[in-house]
Amino acid sequence: MLYTIIKALHIIFMVSYFAGIFYLVRIFVYYKDTDEFSDEKRKILREQYIFMARRLWNIITVPAGIIMAVCGLILIFLNTGLMKTSWFHLKLTFLIGLAIYHYWCWKKVNQLAKLNGNTLETANIKLRQANEIATFILFLVVFTVILKSSIIEYWWQLITGFFVLVFLIMMTVKLVNKNKKSKK
């Protein structure tokens, strides 16, 4: 019963963590979108976005990430057999990618705070594409956990499907960004 409760908590805080990460990078995009605004409007919005990013990071994303990680470690401790499975090693590899993305987000939150309302140098399209990285990692982790050993057996179909998904999402981002520019 304890294992099931910890697993439920792990999933709940995983959802909370990803919600925070998804919205955080969207705030970076919104901040960058203010480049074209009047000085007064830009100043007000950028102050608000910095405030929102810091609060989201410190109150939701990081605490949810810590609780998610602690619950995950407890699950491994309660079921050491996980460490003997290849699908779990694959999941851990994807989680390393998530840790790198988390670090990038943390650096961007700190960068926004230090800009004092100045322009964020990262291109808008790059921020929009970076916003999809967490989605890709979520897909990889969830499919790995659900399919378990089958993911190893059918790896090439899954990789092909994943790259098609990545391509479609990236093209959609570019198309939306292109349509946005043409409306200006």
Disulfide bonds with the S-S distance in Angstrom:
none
